[in-house]
Amino acid sequence: MIVTSAGTGATSRLIAPGHEDARWQSLARRAMLHSECEAVEHWRLPAGYPLQVSADHGVEEALIVLEGSISVDVPGEAVPEARAGQCALVPHGVEATIRAGADGAVLVSVRALPSEITRALPPRRPGLPA
């Protein structure tokens, strides 16, 4: 078992110079998980900080808000704000801007392969030794 703690330790990274309170940390990567899940990440964003989601990233993304709030701006769509305790989903193939609310945001993102890819994967048969 691998246990990773979110925080400002050696594995926490600055997102951009000049934004010391904008930090990112990988909690798990594909090699540590079932292959359908790409990554689990912890984000700490200051008020108004934007993150871009590119349509060609090839993943669906669940954004679980732990503190504060975020908006997910998708061109041509009205998307409500997600607050602490809520989850926002960004589907595969969508351009979006994730923006921290007025008090900033702490969130966990879970990135997974879309169903059109996972359907082509061989069936998973987890087993335990006898």
C-alpha positions in Angstrom: 0.0 0.0 0.0 1.2 3.5 -0.8 0.0 6.4 1.4 0.6 10.0 0.3 -0.1 13.1 2.4 -1.1 16.3 0.8 0.7 19.4 2.1 3.6 21.7 1.4 6.4 19.2 1.8 9.1 18.3 -0.7 6.6 16.8 -3.2 4.4 19.9 -3.3 5.2 22.1 -6.4 4.6 25.7 -7.3 2.3 26.1 -10.2 3.7 29.4 -11.4 6.5 31.8 -10.3 5.0 34.7 -8.4 2.1 32.7 -7.1 3.7 31.2 -3.9 0.3 30.0 -2.7 -0.6 28.2 -5.9 0.6 24.7 -5.4 0.1 21.2 -7.0 0.9 17.8 -5.7 0.6 14.4 -7.3 -1.0 11.9 -4.9 -1.1 8.9 -7.3 -0.2 8.2 -11.0 -1.3 5.6 -13.4 1.4 3.0 -12.6 0.1 3.1 -9.0 -3.6 2.6 -9.9 -5.8 0.6 -12.2 -4.9 1.7 -15.8 -8.3 3.5 -16.3 -7.3 6.2 -13.8 -4.5 8.5 -15.0 -3.9 10.6 -11.8 -5.1 11.8 -8.5 -3.8 15.3 -7.6 -4.1 17.8 -4.8 -4.4 21.5 -5.8 -4.2 24.7 -3.6 -5.3 27.7 -5.6 -5.3 31.4 -4.6 -8.4 33.6 -5.2 -9.1 33.9 -8.9 -6.3 31.6 -10.1 -7.1 29.9 -13.4 -6.2 26.4 -14.6 -6.7 25.6 -18.3 -8.1 22.2 -19.3 -7.3 21.3 -22.9 -9.7 19.3 -25.0 -6.8 17.1 -26.2 -5.7 16.0 -22.7 -7.5 12.7 -23.4 -9.1 12.4 -19.9 -12.3 13.0 -18.0 -11.8 14.9 -14.8 -13.6 14.9 -11.5 -12.8 18.0 -9.3 -13.7 17.4 -5.7 -13.7 20.8 -3.8 -12.4 20.4 -0.2 -12.2 24.1 0.7 -13.4 27.4 -0.9 -15.0 27.2 -4.4 -14.3 26.9 -8.1 -16.0 27.8 -11.3 -15.6 25.7 -14.4 -15.9 28.0 -17.4 -16.8 26.1 -20.6 -17.4 28.2 -23.7 -21.1 28.4 -24.5 -22.3 26.8 -21.3 -23.6 28.1 -18.0 -21.9 26.0 -15.3 -22.7 26.7 -11.6 -20.0 27.2 -9.0 -18.8 24.2 -7.0 -18.3 24.8 -3.3 -16.6 22.7 -0.5 -18.2 19.3 -0.4 -19.2 19.4 -4.1 -17.8 17.8 -7.2 -17.5 19.3 -10.7 -17.1 17.0 -13.8 -15.1 18.0 -16.9 -15.9 15.6 -19.7 -13.4 14.4 -22.3 -12.8 16.7 -25.2 -13.9 19.9 -23.5 -11.9 23.1 -23.3 -12.4 24.7 -19.9 -11.0 27.1 -17.4 -11.1 26.1 -13.7 -11.0 29.3 -11.6 -10.7 29.5 -7.9 -13.4 31.5 -6.1 -13.0 34.7 -4.0 -11.5 32.7 -1.0 -9.3 30.5 -3.1 -9.8 26.7 -3.4 -8.3 23.4 -2.3 -9.4 20.5 -4.4 -8.5 17.0 -5.4 -8.7 16.1 -9.1 -9.2 12.5 -10.4 -8.3 12.1 -14.0 -9.6 9.0 -15.8 -9.7 7.6 -19.3 -13.0 8.2 -21.2 -15.3 5.3 -21.8 -14.5 5.0 -25.5 -11.0 4.1 -24.5 -11.7 1.9 -21.4 -14.2 -0.2 -23.4 -11.3 -1.3 -25.6 -9.2 -2.4 -22.6 -9.1 -6.1 -21.7 -11.4 -7.1 -18.8 -9.9 -6.7 -15.4 -9.9 -9.8 -13.2 -8.4 -8.9 -9.9 -7.4 -11.9 -7.9 -5.7 -12.7 -4.6 -3.3 -15.6 -4.2 -4.8 -18.6 -2.6 
